């Protein structure tokens, strides 16, 4: 890599880490609080990515519906439970750690830009032993705006010491594509994440089926980063 240090910005849930088991446990905890039946953890994979409130809203809709007052009660119940169980069943996708190490060893700057609350993102990163890998970690509450607003991406780049002209985004869903496009970054999606629509319909520059393909795919869609 060029010594100007290309920047790779990553989404977290569904992109780097399969967090659905712990998110499902938290949502089912909320549903139990309201006397509702649990939902299949597999269904939760397509309910996340837009924040806890939206996840709970979708869970309530599956189990009889709900209103704003229930969401107001449910969000802190969700966050308290999830905060205490942030990395019980969550695991990196196969090949993630090798890809991150390859990018870092080659001089790339790495950062997280997620709609997950910042404290929970940091706690998850620390629990995975990744605390030294990232130059910046921004959550959905780090700024007054969040993805798909490009300001979330621009601030992540600023805090990691990066430049949009030498950066790329790796995500799994619509907010990632829209934020990256608005910020002028090429974007690669995982095919196995938490998108609520087929990811190949979202207009990313490329899609990967395994993290072993990440580095060669970035070289193909953003060759200037590796010049």
C-alpha positions in Angstrom: 0.0 0.0 0.0 0.9 3.6 -0.5 2.4 5.2 2.6 -0.4 7.7 2.6 -2.4 5.0 4.4 -5.7 4.1 2.8 -8.7 4.1 5.1 -11.2 1.2 5.3 -14.4 2.0 7.2 -16.5 -0.9 8.4 -20.0 -1.4 9.6 -20.1 -3.7 12.6 -23.3 -5.8 13.0 -23.7 -8.2 10.2 -20.6 -7.0 8.5 -17.7 -8.0 10.7 -19.6 -9.8 13.5 -22.6 -12.1 13.5 -24.3 -10.4 16.5 -27.8 -11.8 15.7 -27.8 -14.3 18.6 -27.3 -11.7 21.2 -29.6 -9.2 19.6 -32.3 -11.8 19.3 -31.8 -12.7 23.0 -32.2 -9.0 23.9 -35.3 -8.6 21.8 -36.9 -11.8 23.1 -36.2 -10.4 26.6 -38.2 -7.3 25.7 -41.0 -9.4 24.3 -41.1 -11.5 27.5 -41.3 -8.3 29.5 -44.5 -7.5 27.6 -45.8 -11.1 28.0 -45.2 -11.9 24.3 -43.9 -15.1 22.8 -40.3 -15.3 21.6 -39.4 -14.9 17.9 -37.1 -17.2 16.0 -33.6 -15.8 16.3 -33.1 -16.3 12.6 -35.9 -13.8 11.9 -33.9 -11.1 13.8 -31.1 -11.1 11.2 -33.3 -8.9 9.0 -34.6 -6.7 11.8 -31.4 -5.1 12.8 -29.2 -2.3 11.4 -31.5 0.6 12.1 -31.2 0.8 15.9 -32.8 -0.9 18.9 -36.1 1.0 18.6 -36.7 -0.2 15.0 -35.7 -3.8 16.0 -38.2 -3.8 18.9 -40.8 -2.3 16.7 -40.4 -5.1 14.2 -40.5 -7.7 17.0 -43.7 -6.3 18.4 -45.2 -6.2 15.0 -44.6 -10.0 14.7 -46.2 -10.8 18.0 -49.4 -8.7 18.0 -48.3 -5.1 17.4 -47.3 -2.3 19.7 -47.4 1.5 20.1 -44.9 4.3 20.9 -45.4 3.9 24.6 -44.3 0.3 24.4 -41.3 1.3 22.4 -40.4 3.9 25.0 -40.5 1.2 27.7 -38.9 -1.5 25.6 -35.7 0.4 24.4 -34.1 0.8 27.8 -35.1 -2.8 28.7 -33.4 -4.0 25.5 -30.3 -1.9 26.0 -29.8 -2.9 29.6 -30.0 -6.6 28.8 -28.0 -6.4 25.7 -25.3 -4.3 27.4 -24.9 -7.1 30.0 -24.8 -9.8 27.3 -23.1 -8.1 24.3 -20.8 -10.9 23.4 -22.3 -14.1 24.6 -23.1 -15.7 21.2 -21.7 -13.0 18.9 -18.8 -14.2 16.7 -16.7 -12.8 13.9 -17.6 -14.1 10.5 -15.1 -16.6 9.1 -12.1 -14.9 7.7 -12.7 -11.5 9.2 -9.7 -11.5 11.6 -7.3 -12.5 8.9 -8.6 -9.9 6.5 -8.3 -7.1 9.2 -4.8 -8.2 10.0 -3.8 -8.2 6.3 -5.1 -4.7 5.8 -3.5 -3.4 9.0 -0.2 -5.1 8.4 -0.1 -3.5 5.0 -0.5 0.0 6.5 -4.2 0.5 6.1 -6.2 2.5 8.7 -9.3 0.8 9.9 -12.4 2.2 11.6 -15.9 1.3 12.6 -19.0 3.4 11.6 -22.0 1.7 13.1 -25.6 2.7 14.1 -25.1 0.6 17.3 -24.7 2.9 20.3 -21.0 3.8 20.7 -20.5 2.3 24.1 -22.0 -1.0 23.1 -19.8 -1.1 19.9 -16.7 -0.4 22.0 -17.7 -3.1 24.5 -18.2 -5.6 21.7 -14.9 -4.7 20.1 -13.1 -5.1 23.4 -14.8 -8.4 24.2 -13.5 -9.7 20.8 -10.0 -8.6 21.6 -10.0 -6.1 18.8 -9.3 -3.0 20.9 -6.0 -2.1 19.1 -7.2 -2.8 15.6 -9.3 0.4 14.9 -8.2 4.0 14.7 -11.8 5.2 15.4 -15.1 3.7 16.5 -18.2 5.8 16.0 -21.7 4.7 17.0 -25.2 5.8 16.1 -25.2 8.2 19.1 -21.7 9.6 18.5 -23.1 12.5 16.5 -26.5 14.2 16.1 -26.8 12.2 12.8 -26.0 8.6 11.8 -25.9 6.5 8.7 -27.2 6.9 6.0 -26.2 10.6 6.7 -22.7 11.0 5.1 -21.6 13.2 8.0 -21.3 10.0 10.0 -18.8 8.7 7.5 -16.9 11.9 7.2 -16.5 12.3 10.9 -15.3 8.7 11.1 -12.7 9.5 8.5 -11.6 12.6 10.3 -11.2 10.8 13.6 -9.2 8.0 12.0 -6.9 10.5 10.2 -8.3 9.4 6.8 -9.2 11.1 3.5 -12.3 10.3 1.5 -10.2 10.4 -1.6 -8.3 7.3 -0.3 -11.0 5.4 1.5 -13.6 2.6 1.0 -16.6 1.4 3.0 -17.5 -2.2 3.8 -21.0 -2.9 5.0 -24.0 -5.2 4.7 -27.2 -3.1 4.2 -28.9 -0.1 2.7 -27.7 2.5 5.2 -24.1 1.5 4.5 -24.5 1.9 0.7 -26.4 5.2 1.0 -23.9 6.7 3.4 -20.9 5.6 1.4 -22.3 6.8 -1.9 -23.2 10.2 -0.3 -19.7 10.4 1.0 -18.2 9.5 -2.3 -16.6 6.2 -1.2 -16.6 2.9 -3.1 -18.6 0.3 -1.1 -18.4 -3.4 -0.8 -21.2 -5.4 0.8 -21.3 -8.8 2.4 -23.8 -11.2 1.0 -24.4 -12.8 4.4 -25.3 -9.9 6.6 -28.5 -8.4 7.9 -30.0 -6.5 4.9 -33.8 -6.6 4.8 -33.7 -6.7 1.0 -31.4 -8.7 -1.3 -28.0 -7.0 -1.0 -27.3 -7.4 -4.7 -30.2 -4.9 -5.3 -28.6 -2.1 -3.4 -26.1 -0.9 -5.9 -22.8 -1.6 -4.2 -19.6 -1.7 -6.2 -19.1 -5.3 -5.3 -20.4 -8.1 -3.0 -18.4 -10.8 -1.2 -19.5 -14.2 0.0 -16.5 -14.7 2.3 -14.0 -12.4 3.9 -11.2 -14.2 2.1 -12.4 -12.2 -0.9 -12.3 -8.8 0.7 -8.7 -7.7 0.0 -8.8 -8.8 -3.7 -12.2 -7.2 -4.1 -11.1 -3.9 -2.7 -8.1 -4.0 -5.0 -10.5 -4.5 -7.9 -13.1 -1.8 -7.1 -10.7 0.8 -5.5 -7.3 0.2 -7.2 -6.2 3.8 -6.3 -6.1 2.8 -2.6 -3.4 0.2 -3.4 -1.4 2.2 -6.0 
